[in-house]
């Protein structure tokens, strides 16, 4: 994993806007329809396009934009057996308390629509072909665009359990363990292919006001620690410096007043094996929490990737604000340990995204320019 040795490097969380052609392919697959002519080519072409655009805008560590995935968690039902049916939507507690806002978001199309299968049988690897295709597409795109480093997203056991509840295993703990073992081969294959593995683990933040909303904060942190323990076991053959982990409180517009504070969460998530930690640092509920790092001892080998641009608004952050955010954190933990990132993904669910596609790349451009400005100041001082 590259470090910011002579300047602040840039990356993002992973998902990027998909074209309508890509979205059509993904929803057809989710409906169980066989691929039509050109479906595979549509995805491959889209991966090449998003990698090229990332490189052109100046992103150092790129991804495939999750072009082949309908969402960052439910995609596993196409690769693992044991899932079927659907699950009613369970909004976060913050939205439950404001039904008018919840209705407004639904009416203006701000609620993603997709199937969330439940666990109804033993979880195991069913089909490796989708992953093989992803790896091949990203390799081809990286070569074509001359990208220096790339990562690929994979769901954490906990976030799969969050979106796809358990109706089969006697306990939640057994379900998490089964998920971890089934996902292990995907984790290892991504690293073996030469890419960085990014674990997407919103369960560690968003889980507080969704699946564990009825638990106390103390109980939640204990459960989050168990999620980390299970994840670390699944990563036992993955070197720490080949993995990064994303934690967030939910990529949606809402009050977020039930979000667990980073100060409470950080000591738990720092136990995770991945060397790099991606976290939200731009959204208004958490932008102040860079200061938490003044009081928490971060292991010497950890790399921090704060979100310095938002993923839910069409405001394009000024590069000077991006630079300010990066410089503040670098002043606490050191410039070599900071990489510039985004709060969350921009295509969290296929066919849904509050930020216009072209504006996404404007925001990434502001990220790159802000990192350049911060680098000039940090390496000059």
BAZALO-190405 format. One line per 5 residues: number of its first residue (from 1); their letters; for each residue x, y, z of C-alpha. Coordinates in Angstrom, 1 decimal, padded with zeros to 4 digits, m for minus. Each point is the difference from the previous one (the first is absolute). Example, Ala and Ser with C-alpha at 12.3 -4.5 7.8 and 13.67 -1.06 7.14 Angstrom:
<sites>
1> AS> 012.3:m004.5:007.8 ~ 001.4:003.4:m000.7
</sites>
This chain:
<sites>
1> XXXXX> 000.0:000.0:000.0 ~ 001.4:003.4:m001.0 ~ 000.5:002.7:002.6 ~ 000.1:003.8:m000.4 ~ 003.7:000.1:000.1
6> XXXXX> 000.5:003.2:m002.1 ~ m003.5:001.3:m000.4 ~ m003.6:m000.8:001.1 ~ m001.3:m002.9:m002.1 ~ m003.7:m000.1:m001.1
11> XXXXX> m002.6:m002.7:m000.2 ~ m003.7:m000.4:000.7 ~ m002.4:m002.6:001.6 ~ m000.7:m002.0:m003.1 ~ m003.4:000.2:m001.7
16> XXXXX> m000.5:002.5:m002.9 ~ m003.1:000.9:m002.1 ~ m001.1:m002.7:m002.4 ~ m001.5:000.6:m003.4 ~ m003.6:m001.0:m000.8
21> XXXXX> 001.4:m002.8:m002.1 ~ 002.0:m001.4:002.9 ~ m003.0:000.4:002.4 ~ m002.2:m001.9:m002.4 ~ 002.4:m002.9:m000.1
26> XXXXX> 000.3:m000.1:003.8 ~ m003.8:000.1:000.6 ~ m000.5:m002.7:m002.6 ~ 002.5:m002.2:001.8 ~ m001.6:000.7:003.3
31> XXXXX> m003.3:m001.2:m001.5 ~ 001.6:m003.3:m001.0 ~ 000.0:000.7:m003.7 ~ 002.9:m001.4:m002.1 ~ 002.4:002.6:m001.4
36> XXXXX> m001.1:001.4:m003.4 ~ 002.5:000.5:m002.8 ~ 002.6:002.5:000.9 ~ m000.8:000.1:003.8 ~ 003.5:m001.1:001.0
41> XXXXX> 001.5:002.5:m002.5 ~ m002.1:002.8:001.5 ~ 001.4:m000.6:003.4 ~ 003.6:m000.4:m001.2 ~ m000.2:003.2:m002.1
46> XXXXX> m001.5:001.9:003.0 ~ 002.9:m001.1:002.2 ~ 002.5:001.2:m002.6 ~ m001.8:003.4:m000.2 ~ m000.1:000.6:003.8
51> XXXXX> 003.6:m001.0:000.5 ~ 001.0:002.3:m002.8 ~ m002.0:002.9:001.4 ~ 001.5:m000.5:003.5 ~ 003.6:000.1:m001.5
56> XXXXX> m000.8:003.0:m002.1 ~ m001.3:002.0:003.0 ~ 003.1:m001.0:002.0 ~ m001.1:m002.7:002.4 ~ 003.0:m002.0:001.1
61> XXXXX> m001.8:m003.2:001.3 ~ m002.9:m000.9:m002.2 ~ m002.8:m002.6:000.0 ~ m002.3:m001.6:m002.5 ~ m002.8:002.2:001.3
66> XXXXX> m001.9:m003.2:001.0 ~ m001.5:m000.1:m003.4 ~ m001.0:m003.6:000.2 ~ m001.8:000.3:003.4 ~ m003.6:001.0:000.6
71> XXXXX> 001.1:001.1:003.5 ~ 003.0:m000.3:002.2 ~ m001.6:m002.7:002.3 ~ m002.8:m001.8:m001.8 ~ 002.3:m001.0:m003.0
76> XXXXX> 001.1:m003.0:002.1 ~ m003.3:m001.8:m000.6 ~ 001.1:m000.6:m003.6 ~ 003.3:m001.5:001.2 ~ m001.0:m001.9:003.1
81> XXXXX> m002.8:m002.5:000.5 ~ m002.3:000.1:003.0 ~ m002.0:003.2:m001.0 ~ m003.5:000.5:m001.3 ~ m003.1:002.2:000.3
86> XXXXX> 000.0:003.6:001.0 ~ 000.2:002.1:003.1 ~ m002.2:003.0:000.9 ~ 001.9:003.3:000.1 ~ 001.1:001.0:003.5
91> XXXXX> 000.9:003.7:000.1 ~ 002.4:001.3:002.6 ~ m001.4:001.1:003.3 ~ 000.8:003.7:m000.9 ~ m002.4:m000.3:m002.9
96> XXXXX> m002.6:m001.9:001.9 ~ m000.3:002.9:002.4 ~ m000.7:002.4:m003.0 ~ m002.7:m001.8:m002.1 ~ m000.6:003.2:m002.0
101> XXXXX> 003.7:000.0:m001.2 ~ m000.2:m003.8:m000.7 ~ m003.1:000.6:m002.1 ~ 001.6:002.9:m001.8 ~ 003.2:m002.0:m000.8
106> XXXXX> m002.2:m002.9:m001.4 ~ m002.1:002.4:m002.1 ~ 002.9:001.7:m001.7 ~ 001.7:m003.4:m000.8 ~ 002.7:000.3:002.7
111> XXXXX> m000.7:m003.6:001.2 ~ 001.8:m002.7:m001.9 ~ m002.1:m002.8:m001.3 ~ 001.6:m003.5:m000.2 ~ m000.6:m003.5:001.4
116> XXXXX> 001.6:m000.9:003.3 ~ 000.0:m003.8:000.3 ~ m000.1:m001.7:003.4 ~ 002.2:m002.8:001.2 ~ m002.2:m003.1:m000.3
121> XXXXX> 002.7:m002.8:m000.2 ~ 003.6:m000.8:000.5 ~ 002.3:002.7:m001.3 ~ 002.8:m001.2:m002.4 ~ 001.7:001.1:m003.2
126> XXXXX> m002.3:m000.6:m002.9 ~ 001.6:001.6:m003.1 ~ 003.5:001.5:m000.4 ~ m000.6:001.1:m003.5 ~ m001.3:003.5:000.9
131> XXXXX> 003.1:000.7:002.1 ~ 002.2:m001.4:m002.8 ~ m001.6:002.4:m002.4 ~ 000.5:002.9:002.3 ~ 003.6:m000.7:000.5
136> XXXXX> 000.6:m000.4:m003.8 ~ m001.9:003.2:m000.8 ~ 002.0:002.0:002.6 ~ 003.3:m001.4:m001.2 ~ m000.8:001.0:m003.6
141> XXXXX> m001.2:003.5:001.1 ~ 003.1:000.6:002.2 ~ 002.3:m001.0:m002.9 ~ m001.8:002.1:m002.5 ~ 000.0:003.1:002.2
146> XXXXX> 003.5:m000.5:001.5 ~ m001.4:000.2:003.5 ~ 002.7:m000.5:002.6 ~ m002.1:m001.6:002.8 ~ m003.5:m001.3:000.2
151> XXXXX> m002.4:m001.4:002.6 ~ m003.1:m002.2:m000.1 ~ m002.9:000.1:002.4 ~ m001.4:m002.9:001.9 ~ m002.7:m000.1:002.7
156> XXXXX> 000.8:m000.7:003.6 ~ m001.8:m002.9:001.7 ~ m001.8:002.5:002.2 ~ m001.4:002.1:m002.8 ~ m001.3:m003.0:m001.8
161> XXXXX> m001.8:m001.0:003.2 ~ m001.3:003.6:000.4 ~ m001.7:000.0:m003.4 ~ m000.9:m003.7:m000.3 ~ m001.4:m001.2:003.3
166> XXXXX> 000.5:m003.6:001.3 ~ m002.9:m002.4:m000.1 ~ 002.1:m003.2:000.0 ~ 002.8:m000.1:002.6 ~ m000.9:m000.6:003.6
171> XXXXX> 002.0:003.1:001.1 ~ 001.2:003.3:m001.6 ~ 003.5:m001.0:001.0 ~ m000.2:m003.2:m002.0 ~ m001.3:002.0:m003.0
176> XXXXX> 002.8:002.5:000.2 ~ 002.6:m002.8:000.2 ~ m001.6:m001.8:m003.1 ~ 000.1:003.3:m001.9 ~ 003.6:000.6:000.9
181> XXXXX> 001.1:m003.4:m001.2 ~ m002.0:000.3:m003.3 ~ 001.4:003.5:m000.7 ~ 003.6:m001.0:000.8 ~ 000.7:m001.4:m003.4
186> XXXXX> m001.1:003.3:m001.6 ~ 002.2:002.0:002.2 ~ 003.0:m002.2:m000.7 ~ m000.7:m000.1:m003.8 ~ 000.0:003.9:m000.2
191> XXXXX> 003.4:000.2:001.7 ~ 001.4:m002.9:m002.1 ~ m001.0:001.9:m003.1 ~ 002.3:002.9:001.0 ~ m002.6:002.4:001.3
196> XXXXX> m000.6:001.6:003.3 ~ m003.0:m001.5:001.8 ~ m002.5:002.5:001.4 ~ m002.3:m001.3:002.7 ~ m003.3:001.9:000.0
201> XXXXX> m001.2:000.0:003.7 ~ m002.8:002.5:000.6 ~ m001.4:m002.5:002.5 ~ 002.6:001.4:002.4 ~ m001.5:003.5:m000.1
206> XXXXX> m003.5:m000.2:m001.6 ~ m000.8:m003.2:001.8 ~ m000.4:002.0:003.2 ~ m003.2:001.7:m001.2 ~ m001.3:m002.8:m002.2
211> XXXXX> 000.5:m003.7:000.9 ~ 001.1:000.8:003.5 ~ m002.3:002.9:000.7 ~ m001.5:m001.6:003.1 ~ 003.4:m000.6:001.6
216> XXXXX> 001.8:002.4:002.3 ~ 003.1:001.7:m001.3 ~ 002.1:m002.2:002.3 ~ m001.7:m003.1:m001.4 ~ 000.5:001.2:m003.5
221> XXXXX> 003.7:000.5:000.4 ~ 000.3:m003.5:001.3 ~ m001.8:m001.3:m003.0 ~ 002.1:002.1:m002.4 ~ 003.1:m001.5:001.7
226> XXXXX> m001.4:m003.5:m000.8 ~ m000.5:001.1:m003.7 ~ 003.6:001.0:m000.1 ~ 001.2:m003.3:001.6 ~ m001.9:m002.0:m002.7
231> XXXXX> 001.3:002.3:m002.8 ~ 003.6:m000.4:001.2 ~ m000.4:m003.8:000.0 ~ m001.2:000.2:m003.6 ~ 003.1:002.1:m000.9
236> XXXXX> 002.4:m002.4:001.7 ~ 001.8:m000.7:m003.3 ~ m000.1:003.6:m001.3 ~ 003.0:002.3:000.9 ~ m001.1:003.1:001.9
241> XXXXX> 001.8:002.3:m002.4 ~ m002.1:m001.4:m002.9 ~ m003.3:000.9:001.6 ~ m002.0:003.1:000.9 ~ m003.4:000.4:001.7
246> XXXXX> m002.8:002.5:m000.4 ~ m002.2:000.9:002.9 ~ m003.0:002.4:m000.2 ~ m003.3:001.0:001.6 ~ m002.1:m000.3:m003.2
251> XXXXX> 000.1:001.7:m003.3 ~ m003.3:001.7:000.1 ~ m001.5:003.4:000.8 ~ m001.3:000.1:003.6 ~ 000.5:001.5:003.4
256> XXXXX> 002.4:m002.7:001.1 ~ m000.5:000.9:003.6 ~ 000.2:m003.6:001.1 ~ 003.4:m000.6:m001.6 ~ 002.5:m001.5:002.4
261> XXXXX> 002.8:002.5:000.6 ~ 003.4:m000.7:m001.6 ~ 001.6:000.4:003.4 ~ m002.0:m003.1:001.2 ~ 000.5:m001.9:m003.2
266> XXXXX> 003.6:000.6:m000.8 ~ 001.6:m002.2:002.7 ~ m002.0:m002.9:m001.4 ~ 000.6:000.4:m003.7 ~ 003.7:000.5:000.5
271> XXXXX> 000.1:m003.6:001.0 ~ m000.8:m001.0:m003.5 ~ 002.8:m001.6:m002.0 ~ m000.1:002.2:m003.1 ~ 002.8:002.6:000.1
276> XXXXX> m002.0:002.9:m001.4 ~ m003.2:001.4:001.4 ~ m002.4:002.0:m002.1 ~ m002.6:002.1:002.0 ~ m002.4:002.9:m000.5
281> XXXXX> 001.6:003.4:000.6 ~ m002.0:002.4:m002.2 ~ m003.7:m000.5:000.9 ~ m001.3:002.5:002.5 ~ m000.6:m002.5:002.8
286> XXXXX> 003.6:m001.2:000.1 ~ 002.2:002.7:m001.6 ~ 001.2:001.1:003.5 ~ 001.2:m003.5:001.0 ~ 003.5:000.4:m001.5
291> XXXXX> 000.8:001.3:003.5 ~ m000.7:m003.4:001.5 ~ 003.3:m001.2:m001.3 ~ 001.7:002.4:002.5 ~ m001.2:m002.2:002.8
296> XXXXX> 000.1:m003.5:m001.4 ~ 003.2:m001.9:m000.5 ~ 000.1:m001.2:m003.6 ~ 002.3:m003.0:m000.7 ~ 003.2:001.1:m001.8
301> XXXXX> m000.7:m002.1:m003.0 ~ m003.5:001.4:m000.7 ~ m000.8:002.2:m003.0 ~ m003.0:002.4:000.3 ~ m002.2:000.8:m003.0
306> XXXXX> m002.4:002.7:001.1 ~ m003.0:001.0:m002.2 ~ 000.8:003.6:m001.0 ~ m002.8:000.3:m002.6 ~ m003.6:m000.9:000.6
311> XXXXX> m001.9:m002.7:m001.9 ~ m003.6:001.2:000.5 ~ m000.1:003.5:m001.3 ~ 000.7:001.7:m003.4 ~ 002.1:002.7:001.7
316> XXXXX> 003.6:m000.2:m001.4 ~ 002.3:000.6:002.9 ~ 002.5:002.8:m000.4 ~ 003.5:m001.4:m000.3 ~ 001.1:002.3:002.9
321> XXXXX> m002.5:m001.7:002.3 ~ 001.3:m003.4:m001.1 ~ 003.5:001.1:000.7 ~ m001.0:001.4:003.4 ~ m001.6:m003.3:001.0
326> XXXXX> 003.0:m002.0:m001.0 ~ 002.5:002.3:001.7 ~ m001.9:m000.1:003.3 ~ 000.2:m003.8:000.1 ~ 003.5:m000.2:m001.3
331> XXXXX> 001.0:002.5:002.8 ~ m001.2:m002.6:002.6 ~ 001.2:m003.3:m001.5 ~ 002.6:000.9:m002.5 ~ m000.2:000.8:m003.7
336> XXXXX> 001.4:m003.5:m001.1 ~ m003.0:m001.7:001.7 ~ m002.7:001.9:m001.8 ~ m001.6:m000.7:m003.4 ~ m002.9:002.2:m001.3
341> XXXXX> m003.3:m001.8:m000.5 ~ m003.8:000.4:m000.4 ~ m002.6:m000.4:002.7 ~ m001.8:m002.9:m001.7 ~ m000.6:m001.4:m003.5
346> XXXXX> m001.8:001.9:m002.7 ~ m001.8:m003.0:m001.5 ~ m000.9:m001.8:003.2 ~ m003.0:m001.6:m001.7 ~ m000.4:m000.5:m003.8
351> XXXXX> m002.3:002.5:m001.5 ~ 000.0:002.3:003.0 ~ 002.3:002.8:001.1 ~ m000.6:003.5:001.2 ~ 003.0:001.5:m001.7
356> XXXXX> 000.0:000.6:m003.8 ~ 002.6:m002.2:m001.7 ~ 001.9:002.8:m001.6 ~ 000.0:001.9:003.3 ~ 001.5:m003.1:001.7
361> XXXXX> 003.1:000.4:m002.1 ~ 000.1:003.8:000.7 ~ 000.0:m000.9:003.7 ~ 002.8:m002.5:m000.6 ~ 001.9:002.7:m001.8
366> XXXXX> m000.4:002.3:003.0 ~ 001.3:m002.9:002.2 ~ 003.1:m000.3:m002.2 ~ 000.6:003.8:m000.1 ~ m000.5:000.3:003.8
371> XXXXX> 002.5:m002.8:000.6 ~ 002.4:001.8:m002.3 ~ m000.4:003.2:002.0 ~ 000.4:m001.8:003.3 ~ 003.0:m001.8:m001.2
376> XXXXX> 001.7:003.3:m001.0 ~ m000.5:001.3:003.5 ~ 000.8:m003.1:001.9 ~ 003.2:m000.8:m001.8 ~ 001.1:003.6:m000.1
381> X> m000.3:000.4:003.8
</sites>
